[in-house]
Amino acid sequence: MFRAIGRWLIDDSGQDLIEYALLTGTAAVGGLLVFLVIALSMGVRYELWQDLQQLAWEPSPPCGC
């Protein structure tokens, strides 16, 4: 019984799988953060562009003058 527990504690055959899982999780969190920053930046730029477009619009004079 103690020998089996000792072998289980010493065995590192699944270490590479855990490393890959941690690496994948880190890449996923990093990708999510980059995506959120890009989405926020695009939203701010779009709102700025739309505000500038609204300010540049000049209505035509009314008809019948």
C-alpha positions in Angstrom: 0.0 0.0 0.0 2.7 2.5 1.0 4.8 1.4 -2.1 1.9 2.2 -4.4 1.4 5.6 -2.8 5.1 6.3 -3.0 5.2 5.4 -6.7 2.1 7.7 -7.3 3.8 10.6 -5.7 7.1 10.1 -7.6 5.5 9.4 -11.0 5.7 12.4 -13.3 4.2 10.9 -16.5 1.4 13.4 -16.6 3.5 16.5 -16.1 3.7 17.4 -19.7 -0.1 17.4 -20.0 -0.4 19.7 -17.1 2.2 22.0 -18.6 0.4 22.1 -21.9 -2.9 22.8 -20.1 -1.3 25.7 -18.2 0.3 27.1 -21.4 -3.0 26.8 -23.2 -4.8 28.6 -20.4 -2.3 31.3 -20.4 -2.5 31.8 -24.1 -6.3 31.9 -23.9 -6.4 34.5 -21.2 -3.8 36.6 -23.1 -5.8 36.3 -26.3 -9.0 37.3 -24.5 -7.3 40.4 -23.0 -5.9 41.4 -26.4 -9.3 40.9 -28.0 -11.0 43.1 -25.4 -8.4 45.9 -25.8 -8.8 45.8 -29.6 -12.6 45.9 -29.3 -12.5 48.8 -26.9 -10.1 50.7 -29.1 -12.2 50.1 -32.2 -15.4 51.3 -30.4 -13.7 54.5 -29.2 -12.3 55.2 -32.7 -15.7 54.6 -34.3 -17.5 56.9 -31.9 -14.9 59.6 -32.5 -15.2 59.2 -36.3 -19.0 59.3 -36.1 -18.9 62.4 -33.9 -16.6 64.1 -36.4 -18.9 63.1 -39.3 -21.9 64.6 -37.5 -20.0 67.9 -36.9 -18.9 68.1 -40.5 -22.5 67.8 -41.9 -24.0 71.1 -43.1 -27.7 71.1 -43.9 -28.8 72.5 -47.2 -30.8 75.8 -47.1 -34.6 75.4 -47.1 -36.4 75.4 -50.4 -38.4 78.5 -51.5 -36.0 81.2 -50.3 
